[in-house]
């Protein structure tokens, strides 16, 4: 089916392809639409809806550039694959165990411990936070009004 597009370098509607494919390439008329849809899904044929019609096209230059990009991607993958052997070495072997790294790890542990202590201290003084105090005051006011209504007999059961 791709030969139809490449030979003519033209844009087709579905009904045109359904008429041409069985005559020129011997493709059964019933499977033309399915084959064309699979080519569109694979990105080998482009399609666009203009008005109420669907148009299909594929040009040899696009196929060439697609293959060229794929080849370049595979070549770079092969080149990078040659350097990837260092990733097979365990991290502990690759890392240099020097004094500076050990000192930084100790400092990091100390800072994390200090962070936890500060969080605990903040939690301890949370009751004095103005936002929390304001929340508690609003809650008390909201709880007081039902009691006043009940006491004055406004709410009767």
N, CA, C and O atoms as a GROMACS GRO file, in nm:
protein
  628
    1UNK      N    1   0.083  -0.118   0.000
    1UNK     CA    2   0.000   0.000   0.000
    1UNK      C    3   0.088   0.125   0.000
    1UNK      O    4   0.052   0.226  -0.060
    2UNK      N    5   0.204   0.118   0.069
    2UNK     CA    6   0.293   0.233   0.072
    2UNK      C    7   0.341   0.269  -0.069
    2UNK      O    8   0.368   0.385  -0.098
    3UNK      N    9   0.352   0.169  -0.156
    3UNK     CA   10   0.397   0.196  -0.293
    3UNK      C   11   0.300   0.287  -0.365
    3UNK      O   12   0.342   0.368  -0.448
    4UNK      N   13   0.172   0.276  -0.336
    4UNK     CA   14   0.073   0.363  -0.399
    4UNK      C   15   0.104   0.508  -0.366
    4UNK      O   16   0.102   0.594  -0.455
    5UNK      N   17   0.133   0.536  -0.241
    5UNK     CA   18   0.164   0.673  -0.199
    5UNK      C   19   0.296   0.720  -0.258
    5UNK      O   20   0.307   0.834  -0.304
    6UNK      N   21   0.398   0.632  -0.255
    6UNK     CA   22   0.531   0.672  -0.301
    6UNK      C   23   0.538   0.692  -0.452
    6UNK      O   24   0.608   0.781  -0.500
    7UNK      N   25   0.467   0.610  -0.526
    7UNK     CA   26   0.471   0.621  -0.672
    7UNK      C   27   0.400   0.745  -0.722
    7UNK      O   28   0.446   0.809  -0.816
    8UNK      N   29   0.289   0.781  -0.659
    8UNK     CA   30   0.210   0.893  -0.711
    8UNK      C   31   0.245   1.026  -0.646
    8UNK      O   32   0.223   1.131  -0.705
    9UNK      N   33   0.299   1.022  -0.522
    9UNK     CA   34   0.326   1.146  -0.448
    9UNK      C   35   0.203   1.236  -0.446
    9UNK      O   36   0.211   1.355  -0.475
   10UNK      N   37   0.090   1.177  -0.411
   10UNK     CA   38  -0.036   1.249  -0.414
   10UNK      C   39  -0.109   1.230  -0.283
   10UNK      O   40  -0.073   1.144  -0.202
   11UNK      N   41  -0.212   1.310  -0.262
   11UNK     CA   42  -0.297   1.301  -0.144
   11UNK      C   43  -0.426   1.232  -0.186
   11UNK      O   44  -0.483   1.263  -0.290
   12UNK      N   45  -0.471   1.138  -0.103
   12UNK     CA   46  -0.588   1.058  -0.137
   12UNK      C   47  -0.693   1.067  -0.028
   12UNK      O   48  -0.664   1.090   0.089
   13UNK      N   49  -0.818   1.047  -0.072
   13UNK     CA   50  -0.926   1.023   0.022
   13UNK      C   51  -0.942   0.873   0.036
   13UNK      O   52  -0.890   0.797  -0.045
   14UNK      N   53  -1.014   0.830   0.139
   14UNK     CA   54  -1.031   0.687   0.165
   14UNK      C   55  -1.097   0.617   0.047
   14UNK      O   56  -1.055   0.508   0.010
   15UNK      N   57  -1.198   0.678  -0.012
   15UNK     CA   58  -1.268   0.612  -0.124
   15UNK      C   59  -1.174   0.596  -0.244
   15UNK      O   60  -1.186   0.499  -0.319
   16UNK      N   61  -1.083   0.691  -0.265
   16UNK     CA   62  -0.987   0.678  -0.375
   16UNK      C   63  -0.893   0.560  -0.352
   16UNK      O   64  -0.865   0.483  -0.443
   17UNK      N   65  -0.844   0.549  -0.229
   17UNK     CA   66  -0.752   0.438  -0.198
   17UNK      C   67  -0.824   0.305  -0.206
   17UNK      O   68  -0.768   0.207  -0.254
   18UNK      N   69  -0.950   0.301  -0.160
   18UNK     CA   70  -1.028   0.177  -0.169
   18UNK      C   71  -1.052   0.136  -0.314
   18UNK      O   72  -1.071   0.018  -0.342
   19UNK      N   73  -1.052   0.231  -0.404
   19UNK     CA   74  -1.073   0.201  -0.546
   19UNK      C   75  -0.940   0.162  -0.613
   19UNK      O   76  -0.938   0.073  -0.697
   20UNK      N   77  -0.830   0.229  -0.576
   20UNK     CA   78  -0.702   0.208  -0.643
   20UNK      C   79  -0.630   0.083  -0.593
   20UNK      O   80  -0.577   0.007  -0.674
   21UNK      N   81  -0.628   0.059  -0.462
   21UNK     CA   82  -0.549  -0.050  -0.403
   21UNK      C   83  -0.585  -0.188  -0.460
   21UNK      O   84  -0.493  -0.263  -0.492
   22UNK      N   85  -0.712  -0.225  -0.474
   22UNK     CA   86  -0.741  -0.358  -0.530
   22UNK      C   87  -0.697  -0.372  -0.676
   22UNK      O   88  -0.655  -0.480  -0.718
   23UNK      N   89  -0.706  -0.264  -0.752
   23UNK     CA   90  -0.670  -0.271  -0.894
   23UNK      C   91  -0.520  -0.280  -0.915
   23UNK      O   92  -0.472  -0.366  -0.989
   24UNK      N   93  -0.444  -0.191  -0.849
   24UNK     CA   94  -0.301  -0.183  -0.876
   24UNK      C   95  -0.218  -0.281  -0.795
   24UNK      O   96  -0.121  -0.337  -0.846
   25UNK      N   97  -0.253  -0.301  -0.670
   25UNK     CA   98  -0.167  -0.381  -0.582
   25UNK      C   99  -0.229  -0.514  -0.540
   25UNK      O  100  -0.163  -0.594  -0.472
   26UNK      N  101  -0.352  -0.540  -0.579
   26UNK     CA  102  -0.414  -0.668  -0.549
   26UNK      C  103  -0.454  -0.685  -0.404
   26UNK      O  104  -0.470  -0.798  -0.356
   27UNK      N  105  -0.471  -0.576  -0.333
   27UNK     CA  106  -0.515  -0.581  -0.193
   27UNK      C  107  -0.666  -0.595  -0.192
   27UNK      O  108  -0.736  -0.527  -0.267
   28UNK      N  109  -0.716  -0.684  -0.107
   28UNK     CA  110  -0.862  -0.703  -0.104
   28UNK      C  111  -0.930  -0.575  -0.057
   28UNK      O  112  -0.880  -0.505   0.031
   29UNK      N  113  -1.042  -0.546  -0.118
   29UNK     CA  114  -1.113  -0.421  -0.091
   29UNK      C  115  -1.160  -0.413   0.054
   29UNK      O  116  -1.170  -0.304   0.110
   30UNK      N  117  -1.189  -0.527   0.114
   30UNK     CA  118  -1.240  -0.529   0.250
   30UNK      C  119  -1.132  -0.493   0.354
   30UNK      O  120  -1.164  -0.445   0.463
   31UNK      N  121  -1.007  -0.516   0.320
   31UNK     CA  122  -0.901  -0.493   0.419
   31UNK      C  123  -0.825  -0.362   0.397
   31UNK      O  124  -0.735  -0.331   0.474
   32UNK      N  125  -0.859  -0.286   0.296
   32UNK     CA  126  -0.787  -0.162   0.266
   32UNK      C  127  -0.798  -0.064   0.383
   32UNK      O  128  -0.698  -0.004   0.423
   33UNK      N  129  -0.918  -0.047   0.437
   33UNK     CA  130  -0.937   0.049   0.545
   33UNK      C  131  -0.858   0.008   0.669
   33UNK      O  132  -0.799   0.093   0.735
   34UNK      N  133  -0.856  -0.121   0.703
   34UNK     CA  134  -0.782  -0.169   0.820
   34UNK      C  135  -0.632  -0.150   0.800
   34UNK      O  136  -0.562  -0.106   0.892
   35UNK      N  137  -0.582  -0.183   0.681
   35UNK     CA  138  -0.439  -0.167   0.653
   35UNK      C  139  -0.400  -0.020   0.661
   35UNK      O  140  -0.297   0.015   0.718
   36UNK      N  141  -0.483   0.065   0.604
   36UNK     CA  142  -0.456   0.208   0.605
   36UNK      C  143  -0.455   0.261   0.748
   36UNK      O  144  -0.370   0.343   0.783
   37UNK      N  145  -0.548   0.216   0.831
   37UNK     CA  146  -0.553   0.261   0.970
   37UNK      C  147  -0.430   0.214   1.047
   37UNK      O  148  -0.377   0.287   1.130
   38UNK      N  149  -0.384   0.093   1.020
   38UNK     CA  150  -0.264   0.044   1.089
   38UNK      C  151  -0.141   0.123   1.045
   38UNK      O  152  -0.052   0.148   1.126
   39UNK      N  153  -0.134   0.163   0.918
   39UNK     CA  154  -0.023   0.246   0.871
   39UNK      C  155  -0.026   0.384   0.937
   39UNK      O  156   0.078   0.440   0.971
   40UNK      N  157  -0.147   0.438   0.954
   40UNK     CA  158  -0.161   0.568   1.021
   40UNK      C  159  -0.117   0.554   1.167
   40UNK      O  160  -0.047   0.641   1.218
   41UNK      N  161  -0.159   0.446   1.233
   41UNK     CA  162  -0.121   0.425   1.373
   41UNK      C  163   0.029   0.409   1.390
   41UNK      O  164   0.085   0.452   1.491
   42UNK      N  165   0.096   0.347   1.291
   42UNK     CA  166   0.240   0.328   1.296
   42UNK      C  167   0.318   0.452   1.257
   42UNK      O  168   0.440   0.457   1.271
   43UNK      N  169   0.247   0.555   1.208
   43UNK     CA  170   0.312   0.680   1.171
   43UNK      C  171   0.373   0.677   1.032
   43UNK      O  172   0.451   0.765   0.997
   44UNK      N  173   0.338   0.576   0.953
   44UNK     CA  174   0.395   0.567   0.818
   44UNK      C  175   0.313   0.647   0.718
   44UNK      O  176   0.366   0.690   0.615
   45UNK      N  177   0.186   0.668   0.747
   45UNK     CA  178   0.098   0.746   0.661
   45UNK      C  179   0.039   0.857   0.747
   45UNK      O  180  -0.001   0.834   0.862
   46UNK      N  181   0.035   0.978   0.691
   46UNK     CA  182  -0.023   1.091   0.763
   46UNK      C  183  -0.167   1.108   0.721
   46UNK      O  184  -0.206   1.074   0.610
   47UNK      N  185  -0.246   1.162   0.812
   47UNK     CA  186  -0.387   1.185   0.782
   47UNK      C  187  -0.429   1.318   0.840
   47UNK      O  188  -0.373   1.365   0.940
   48UNK      N  189  -0.529   1.379   0.777
   48UNK     CA  190  -0.582   1.504   0.828
   48UNK      C  191  -0.727   1.514   0.784
   48UNK      O  192  -0.765   1.469   0.676
   49UNK      N  193  -0.806   1.574   0.870
   49UNK     CA  194  -0.948   1.594   0.840
   49UNK      C  195  -0.965   1.738   0.795
   49UNK      O  196  -0.936   1.832   0.870
   50UNK      N  197  -1.013   1.754   0.674
   50UNK     CA  198  -1.037   1.887   0.618
   50UNK      C  199  -1.184   1.891   0.581
   50UNK      O  200  -1.229   1.821   0.489
   51UNK      N  201  -1.257   1.972   0.652
   51UNK     CA  202  -1.401   1.977   0.630
   51UNK      C  203  -1.464   1.847   0.674
   51UNK      O  204  -1.451   1.807   0.790
   52UNK      N  205  -1.531   1.780   0.583
   52UNK     CA  206  -1.594   1.652   0.615
   52UNK      C  207  -1.516   1.535   0.559
   52UNK      O  208  -1.558   1.420   0.572
   53UNK      N  209  -1.403   1.562   0.495
   53UNK     CA  210  -1.325   1.456   0.431
   53UNK      C  211  -1.197   1.427   0.507
   53UNK      O  212  -1.138   1.516   0.569
   54UNK      N  213  -1.153   1.301   0.502
   54UNK     CA  214  -1.024   1.261   0.557
   54UNK      C  215  -0.927   1.241   0.442
   54UNK      O  216  -0.957   1.171   0.345
   55UNK      N  217  -0.811   1.302   0.453
   55UNK     CA  218  -0.710   1.290   0.348
   55UNK      C  219  -0.590   1.214   0.404
   55UNK      O  220  -0.552   1.231   0.519
   56UNK      N  221  -0.532   1.129   0.318
   56UNK     CA  222  -0.418   1.046   0.356
   56UNK      C  223  -0.304   1.072   0.260
   56UNK      O  224  -0.326   1.088   0.139
   57UNK      N  225  -0.182   1.077   0.313
   57UNK     CA  226  -0.064   1.094   0.229
   57UNK      C  227   0.059   1.038   0.296
   57UNK      O  228   0.066   1.026   0.419
   58UNK      N  229   0.155   1.005   0.213
   58UNK     CA  230   0.287   0.960   0.261
   58UNK      C  231   0.386   0.989   0.150
   58UNK      O  232   0.363   0.953   0.034
   59UNK      N  233   0.494   1.053   0.184
   59UNK     CA  234   0.595   1.087   0.085
   59UNK      C  235   0.725   1.013   0.117
   59UNK      O  236   0.757   0.991   0.234
   60UNK      N  237   0.800   0.974   0.013
   60UNK     CA  238   0.924   0.900   0.036
   60UNK      C  239   1.025   0.975   0.123
   60UNK      O  240   1.099   0.913   0.198
   61UNK      N  241   1.027   1.106   0.112
   61UNK     CA  242   1.124   1.184   0.190
   61UNK      C  243   1.099   1.170   0.340
   61UNK      O  244   1.194   1.164   0.419
   62UNK      N  245   0.972   1.166   0.380
   62UNK     CA  246   0.942   1.150   0.522
   62UNK      C  247   0.988   1.012   0.572
   62UNK      O  248   1.045   1.001   0.680
   63UNK      N  249   0.963   0.910   0.493
   63UNK     CA  250   1.005   0.775   0.531
   63UNK      C  251   1.158   0.770   0.542
   63UNK      O  252   1.211   0.707   0.634
   64UNK      N  253   1.228   0.835   0.450
   64UNK     CA  254   1.374   0.838   0.453
   64UNK      C  255   1.424   0.907   0.579
   64UNK      O  256   1.513   0.856   0.647
   65UNK      N  257   1.365   1.022   0.612
   65UNK     CA  258   1.409   1.096   0.730
   65UNK      C  259   1.375   1.020   0.859
   65UNK      O  260   1.451   1.026   0.956
   66UNK      N  261   1.264   0.952   0.860
   66UNK     CA  262   1.228   0.872   0.978
   66UNK      C  263   1.328   0.761   1.000
   66UNK      O  264   1.374   0.739   1.112
   67UNK      N  265   1.363   0.691   0.893
   67UNK     CA  266   1.463   0.584   0.905
   67UNK      C  267   1.599   0.639   0.945
   67UNK      O  268   1.672   0.578   1.023
   68UNK      N  269   1.634   0.756   0.891
   68UNK     CA  270   1.762   0.817   0.922
   68UNK      C  271   1.770   0.855   1.070
   68UNK      O  272   1.872   0.830   1.135
   69UNK      N  273   1.662   0.915   1.126
   69UNK     CA  274   1.659   0.950   1.268
   69UNK      C  275   1.668   0.825   1.355
   69UNK      O  276   1.736   0.825   1.457
   70UNK      N  277   1.598   0.719   1.315
   70UNK     CA  278   1.601   0.595   1.391
   70UNK      C  279   1.741   0.536   1.391
   70UNK      O  280   1.788   0.488   1.494
   71UNK      N  281   1.809   0.539   1.275
   71UNK     CA  282   1.945   0.488   1.263
   71UNK      C  283   2.040   0.568   1.352
   71UNK      O  284   2.125   0.510   1.420
   72UNK      N  285   2.027   0.702   1.351
   72UNK     CA  286   2.112   0.786   1.436
   72UNK      C  287   2.089   0.757   1.583
   72UNK      O  288   2.184   0.752   1.662
   73UNK      N  289   1.963   0.736   1.622
   73UNK     CA  290   1.934   0.706   1.762
   73UNK      C  291   1.996   0.573   1.802
   73UNK      O  292   2.050   0.560   1.911
   74UNK      N  293   1.989   0.474   1.715
   74UNK     CA  294   2.048   0.344   1.745
   74UNK      C  295   2.200   0.352   1.752
   74UNK      O  296   2.263   0.286   1.835
   75UNK      N  297   2.260   0.433   1.664
   75UNK     CA  298   2.406   0.449   1.666
   75UNK      C  299   2.452   0.515   1.796
   75UNK      O  300   2.552   0.474   1.854
   76UNK      N  301   2.380   0.617   1.841
   76UNK     CA  302   2.418   0.681   1.967
   76UNK      C  303   2.399   0.586   2.084
   76UNK      O  304   2.475   0.588   2.180
   77UNK      N  305   2.297   0.503   2.075
   77UNK     CA  306   2.274   0.404   2.180
   77UNK      C  307   2.388   0.304   2.186
   77UNK      O  308   2.431   0.263   2.294
   78UNK      N  309   2.438   0.264   2.068
   78UNK     CA  310   2.551   0.170   2.063
   78UNK      C  311   2.677   0.237   2.118
   78UNK      O  312   2.753   0.174   2.192
   79UNK      N  313   2.699   0.362   2.084
   79UNK     CA  314   2.816   0.434   2.133
   79UNK      C  315   2.810   0.449   2.285
   79UNK      O  316   2.909   0.425   2.354
   80UNK      N  317   2.694   0.487   2.336
   80UNK     CA  318   2.679   0.500   2.481
   80UNK      C  319   2.682   0.365   2.550
   80UNK      O  320   2.722   0.356   2.666
   81UNK      N  321   2.642   0.262   2.481
   81UNK     CA  322   2.644   0.127   2.537
   81UNK      C  323   2.786   0.082   2.566
   81UNK      O  324   2.808   0.007   2.661
   82UNK      N  325   2.884   0.125   2.487
   82UNK     CA  326   3.023   0.090   2.509
   82UNK      C  327   3.077   0.150   2.637
   82UNK      O  328   3.164   0.092   2.702
   83UNK      N  329   3.025   0.267   2.674
   83UNK     CA  330   3.072   0.333   2.796
   83UNK      C  331   2.995   0.286   2.919
   83UNK      O  332   3.035   0.316   3.032
   84UNK      N  333   2.888   0.214   2.900
   84UNK     CA  334   2.801   0.175   3.010
   84UNK      C  335   2.858   0.067   3.100
   84UNK      O  336   2.793   0.031   3.198
   85UNK      N  337   2.977   0.014   3.070
   85UNK     CA  338   3.032  -0.093   3.152
   85UNK      C  339   3.068  -0.046   3.292
   85UNK      O  340   3.072  -0.128   3.384
   86UNK      N  341   3.095   0.082   3.309
   86UNK     CA  342   3.130   0.130   3.443
   86UNK      C  343   3.011   0.123   3.537
   86UNK      O  344   3.028   0.121   3.658
   87UNK      N  345   2.890   0.119   3.482
   87UNK     CA  346   2.772   0.111   3.567
   87UNK      C  347   2.757  -0.027   3.629
   87UNK      O  348   2.679  -0.045   3.722
   88UNK      N  349   2.832  -0.125   3.578
   88UNK     CA  350   2.826  -0.259   3.634
   88UNK      C  351   2.911  -0.273   3.759
   88UNK      O  352   2.895  -0.368   3.835
   89UNK      N  353   3.002  -0.178   3.782
   89UNK     CA  354   3.088  -0.180   3.900
   89UNK      C  355   3.006  -0.127   4.018
   89UNK      O  356   2.938  -0.025   4.004
   90UNK      N  357   3.011  -0.192   4.133
   90UNK     CA  358   2.934  -0.144   4.249
   90UNK      C  359   2.971  -0.002   4.288
   90UNK      O  360   3.085   0.040   4.270
   91UNK      N  361   2.873   0.072   4.340
   91UNK     CA  362   2.897   0.210   4.377
   91UNK      C  363   3.003   0.223   4.484
   91UNK      O  364   3.080   0.320   4.485
   92UNK      N  365   3.008   0.128   4.575
   92UNK     CA  366   3.105   0.136   4.684
   92UNK      C  367   3.249   0.132   4.631
   92UNK      O  368   3.338   0.192   4.690
   93UNK      N  369   3.270   0.061   4.520
   93UNK     CA  370   3.404   0.054   4.463
   93UNK      C  371   3.437   0.184   4.389
   93UNK      O  372   3.551   0.232   4.394
   94UNK      N  373   3.337   0.240   4.320
   94UNK     CA  374   3.360   0.361   4.243
   94UNK      C  375   3.382   0.483   4.330
   94UNK      O  376   3.457   0.573   4.292
   95UNK      N  377   3.320   0.490   4.445
   95UNK     CA  378   3.334   0.606   4.532
   95UNK      C  379   3.468   0.603   4.603
   95UNK      O  380   3.515   0.500   4.651
   96UNK      N  381   3.527   0.717   4.609
   96UNK     CA  382   3.653   0.728   4.681
   96UNK      C  383   3.622   0.752   4.827
   96UNK      O  384   3.556   0.850   4.862
   97UNK      N  385   3.670   0.664   4.912
   97UNK     CA  386   3.647   0.679   5.056
   97UNK      C  387   3.755   0.770   5.113
   97UNK      O  388   3.859   0.724   5.160
   98UNK      N  389   3.729   0.896   5.107
   98UNK     CA  390   3.827   0.990   5.159
   98UNK      C  391   3.774   1.058   5.285
   98UNK      O  392   3.657   1.042   5.321
   99UNK      N  393   3.860   1.131   5.350
   99UNK     CA  394   3.826   1.195   5.477
   99UNK      C  395   3.721   1.305   5.459
   99UNK      O  396   3.636   1.325   5.545
  100UNK      N  397   3.728   1.375   5.347
  100UNK     CA  398   3.634   1.485   5.324
  100UNK      C  399   3.491   1.432   5.315
  100UNK      O  400   3.399   1.490   5.372
  101UNK      N  401   3.474   1.321   5.244
  101UNK     CA  402   3.340   1.261   5.229
  101UNK      C  403   3.288   1.215   5.365
  101UNK      O  404   3.171   1.234   5.396
  102UNK      N  405   3.373   1.154   5.444
  102UNK     CA  406   3.333   1.106   5.576
  102UNK      C  407   3.291   1.224   5.665
  102UNK      O  408   3.194   1.214   5.740
  103UNK      N  409   3.367   1.334   5.657
  103UNK     CA  410   3.334   1.451   5.738
  103UNK      C  411   3.200   1.510   5.695
  103UNK      O  412   3.120   1.550   5.780
  104UNK      N  413   3.174   1.514   5.565
  104UNK     CA  414   3.047   1.566   5.515
  104UNK      C  415   2.930   1.479   5.556
  104UNK      O  416   2.822   1.530   5.588
  105UNK      N  417   2.950   1.347   5.557
  105UNK     CA  418   2.843   1.256   5.601
  105UNK      C  419   2.812   1.276   5.749
  105UNK      O  420   2.696   1.271   5.789
  106UNK      N  421   2.916   1.298   5.832
  106UNK     CA  422   2.894   1.324   5.974
  106UNK      C  423   2.817   1.454   5.994
  106UNK      O  424   2.725   1.462   6.075
  107UNK      N  425   2.856   1.556   5.918
  107UNK     CA  426   2.788   1.685   5.927
  107UNK      C  427   2.642   1.673   5.886
  107UNK      O  428   2.554   1.732   5.948
  108UNK      N  429   2.617   1.596   5.780
  108UNK     CA  430   2.480   1.574   5.735
  108UNK      C  431   2.396   1.505   5.842
  108UNK      O  432   2.282   1.545   5.867
  109UNK      N  433   2.451   1.404   5.905
  109UNK     CA  434   2.379   1.334   6.012
  109UNK      C  435   2.350   1.428   6.129
  109UNK      O  436   2.241   1.424   6.186
  110UNK      N  437   2.446   1.513   6.165
  110UNK     CA  438   2.426   1.608   6.274
  110UNK      C  439   2.316   1.708   6.240
  110UNK      O  440   2.233   1.742   6.325
  111UNK      N  441   2.316   1.756   6.116
  111UNK     CA  442   2.214   1.853   6.075
  111UNK      C  443   2.075   1.789   6.074
  111UNK      O  444   1.977   1.854   6.110
  112UNK      N  445   2.066   1.664   6.032
  112UNK     CA  446   1.936   1.596   6.033
  112UNK      C  447   1.885   1.580   6.176
  112UNK      O  448   1.766   1.596   6.202
  113UNK      N  449   1.975   1.547   6.267
  113UNK     CA  450   1.936   1.531   6.407
  113UNK      C  451   1.890   1.665   6.464
  113UNK      O  452   1.791   1.670   6.538
  114UNK      N  453   1.960   1.772   6.430
  114UNK     CA  454   1.922   1.906   6.477
  114UNK      C  455   1.785   1.944   6.422
  114UNK      O  456   1.705   2.006   6.492
  115UNK      N  457   1.758   1.908   6.297
  115UNK     CA  458   1.629   1.937   6.235
  115UNK      C  459   1.516   1.868   6.312
  115UNK      O  460   1.412   1.929   6.337
  116UNK      N  461   1.536   1.744   6.349
  116UNK     CA  462   1.435   1.669   6.424
  116UNK      C  463   1.412   1.732   6.561
  116UNK      O  464   1.298   1.740   6.608
  117UNK      N  465   1.519   1.777   6.626
  117UNK     CA  466   1.506   1.842   6.757
  117UNK      C  467   1.425   1.971   6.745
  117UNK      O  468   1.340   1.999   6.829
  118UNK      N  469   1.452   2.049   6.640
  118UNK     CA  470   1.379   2.174   6.620
  118UNK      C  471   1.232   2.150   6.590
  118UNK      O  472   1.145   2.225   6.634
  119UNK      N  473   1.204   2.044   6.515
  119UNK     CA  474   1.065   2.010   6.487
  119UNK      C  475   0.992   1.973   6.616
  119UNK      O  476   0.877   2.012   6.636
  120UNK      N  477   1.058   1.898   6.704
  120UNK     CA  478   0.998   1.860   6.832
  120UNK      C  479   0.971   1.984   6.917
  120UNK      O  480   0.868   1.992   6.983
  121UNK      N  481   1.064   2.078   6.917
  121UNK     CA  482   1.047   2.200   6.995
  121UNK      C  483   0.932   2.284   6.941
  121UNK      O  484   0.855   2.341   7.019
  122UNK      N  485   0.920   2.293   6.812
  122UNK     CA  486   0.808   2.367   6.751
  122UNK      C  487   0.676   2.302   6.789
  122UNK      O  488   0.579   2.371   6.819
  123UNK      N  489   0.672   2.173   6.788
  123UNK     CA  490   0.551   2.099   6.825
  123UNK      C  491   0.514   2.127   6.971
  123UNK      O  492   0.395   2.135   7.004
  124UNK      N  493   0.613   2.142   7.057
  124UNK     CA  494   0.590   2.167   7.199
  124UNK      C  495   0.524   2.303   7.220
  124UNK      O  496   0.437   2.318   7.307
  125UNK      N  497   0.564   2.403   7.141
  125UNK     CA  498   0.510   2.539   7.157
  125UNK      C  499   0.393   2.567   7.064
  125UNK      O  500   0.355   2.683   7.046
  126UNK      N  501   0.337   2.467   7.005
  126UNK     CA  502   0.229   2.486   6.908
  126UNK      C  503   0.104   2.544   6.973
  126UNK      O  504   0.028   2.615   6.908
  127UNK      N  505   0.082   2.513   7.100
  127UNK     CA  506  -0.036   2.564   7.170
  127UNK      C  507  -0.034   2.715   7.184
  127UNK      O  508  -0.140   2.776   7.200
  128UNK      N  509   0.082   2.776   7.180
  128UNK     CA  510   0.093   2.921   7.193
  128UNK      C  511   0.091   2.993   7.059
  128UNK      O  512   0.103   3.116   7.055
  129UNK      N  513   0.078   2.922   6.954
  129UNK     CA  514   0.074   2.980   6.821
  129UNK      C  515  -0.054   3.063   6.807
  129UNK      O  516  -0.162   3.013   6.837
  130UNK      N  517  -0.045   3.189   6.763
  130UNK     CA  518  -0.164   3.275   6.754
  130UNK      C  519  -0.273   3.215   6.664
  130UNK      O  520  -0.392   3.231   6.694
  131UNK      N  521  -0.237   3.149   6.558
  131UNK     CA  522  -0.338   3.089   6.470
  131UNK      C  523  -0.412   2.978   6.542
  131UNK      O  524  -0.534   2.965   6.528
  132UNK      N  525  -0.340   2.896   6.618
  132UNK     CA  526  -0.403   2.786   6.690
  132UNK      C  527  -0.493   2.842   6.801
  132UNK      O  528  -0.603   2.790   6.822
  133UNK      N  529  -0.448   2.945   6.870
  133UNK     CA  530  -0.528   3.006   6.976
  133UNK      C  531  -0.657   3.064   6.918
  133UNK      O  532  -0.764   3.049   6.976
  134UNK      N  533  -0.647   3.129   6.805
  134UNK     CA  534  -0.765   3.186   6.740
  134UNK      C  535  -0.864   3.075   6.700
  134UNK      O  536  -0.985   3.092   6.715
  135UNK      N  537  -0.812   2.964   6.649
  135UNK     CA  538  -0.897   2.849   6.615
  135UNK      C  539  -0.973   2.799   6.737
  135UNK      O  540  -1.092   2.772   6.730
  136UNK      N  541  -0.903   2.788   6.850
  136UNK     CA  542  -0.964   2.739   6.974
  136UNK      C  543  -1.073   2.836   7.020
  136UNK      O  544  -1.179   2.793   7.065
  137UNK      N  545  -1.047   2.967   7.010
  137UNK     CA  546  -1.147   3.067   7.049
  137UNK      C  547  -1.272   3.056   6.962
  137UNK      O  548  -1.384   3.061   7.014
  138UNK      N  549  -1.256   3.041   6.835
  138UNK     CA  550  -1.371   3.026   6.745
  138UNK      C  551  -1.449   2.899   6.779
  138UNK      O  552  -1.572   2.899   6.777
  139UNK      N  553  -1.379   2.793   6.809
  139UNK     CA  554  -1.444   2.667   6.846
  139UNK      C  555  -1.524   2.682   6.974
  139UNK      O  556  -1.636   2.630   6.984
  140UNK      N  557  -1.469   2.753   7.071
  140UNK     CA  558  -1.540   2.775   7.198
  140UNK      C  559  -1.666   2.858   7.175
  140UNK      O  560  -1.772   2.827   7.229
  141UNK      N  561  -1.655   2.964   7.095
  141UNK     CA  562  -1.770   3.049   7.065
  141UNK      C  563  -1.879   2.966   6.994
  141UNK      O  564  -1.998   2.978   7.026
  142UNK      N  565  -1.838   2.885   6.899
  142UNK     CA  566  -1.935   2.802   6.826
  142UNK      C  567  -2.000   2.699   6.917
  142UNK      O  568  -2.115   2.661   6.893
  143UNK      N  569  -1.933   2.654   7.019
  143UNK     CA  570  -1.990   2.556   7.112
  143UNK      C  571  -2.081   2.624   7.215
  143UNK      O  572  -2.173   2.562   7.267
  144UNK      N  573  -2.055   2.752   7.243
  144UNK     CA  574  -2.130   2.824   7.345
  144UNK      C  575  -2.271   2.857   7.300
  144UNK      O  576  -2.364   2.850   7.381
  145UNK      N  577  -2.291   2.892   7.173
  145UNK     CA  578  -2.422   2.936   7.126
  145UNK      C  579  -2.529   2.829   7.138
  145UNK      O  580  -2.639   2.861   7.182
  146UNK      N  581  -2.504   2.704   7.103
  146UNK     CA  582  -2.611   2.603   7.124
  146UNK      C  583  -2.649   2.590   7.271
  146UNK      O  584  -2.765   2.565   7.303
  147UNK      N  585  -2.552   2.605   7.361
  147UNK     CA  586  -2.581   2.593   7.504
  147UNK      C  587  -2.671   2.709   7.549
  147UNK      O  588  -2.763   2.687   7.628
  148UNK      N  589  -2.645   2.831   7.502
  148UNK     CA  590  -2.725   2.948   7.539
  148UNK      C  591  -2.868   2.929   7.489
  148UNK      O  592  -2.962   2.956   7.563
  149UNK      N  593  -2.886   2.883   7.365
  149UNK     CA  594  -3.020   2.863   7.311
  149UNK      C  595  -3.097   2.758   7.391
  149UNK      O  596  -3.216   2.775   7.418
  150UNK      N  597  -3.032   2.654   7.428
  150UNK     CA  598  -3.097   2.548   7.503
  150UNK      C  599  -3.137   2.596   7.642
  150UNK      O  600  -3.245   2.564   7.693
  151UNK      N  601  -3.050   2.674   7.703
  151UNK     CA  602  -3.072   2.723   7.838
  151UNK      C  603  -3.188   2.823   7.842
  151UNK      O  604  -3.267   2.822   7.937
  152UNK      N  605  -3.198   2.908   7.741
  152UNK     CA  606  -3.303   3.010   7.741
  152UNK      C  607  -3.436   2.955   7.692
  152UNK      O  608  -3.538   3.023   7.700
  153UNK      N  609  -3.434   2.835   7.644
  153UNK     CA  610  -3.559   2.774   7.600
  153UNK      C  611  -3.598   2.810   7.460
  153UNK      O  612  -3.712   2.785   7.421
  154UNK      N  613  -3.508   2.867   7.382
  154UNK     CA  614  -3.538   2.900   7.243
  154UNK      C  615  -3.558   2.772   7.165
  154UNK      O  616  -3.644   2.763   7.077
  155UNK      N  617  -3.480   2.674   7.197
  155UNK     CA  618  -3.492   2.545   7.130
  155UNK      C  619  -3.579   2.457   7.219
  155UNK      O  620  -3.540   2.427   7.332
  156UNK      N  621  -3.691   2.416   7.172
  156UNK     CA  622  -3.776   2.331   7.253
  156UNK      C  623  -3.794   2.197   7.181
  156UNK      O  624  -3.804   2.190   7.058
  157UNK      N  625  -3.797   2.094   7.262
  157UNK     CA  626  -3.810   1.962   7.201
  157UNK      C  627  -3.945   1.904   7.229
  157UNK      O  628  -3.974   1.792   7.185
   0.00000   0.00000   0.00000
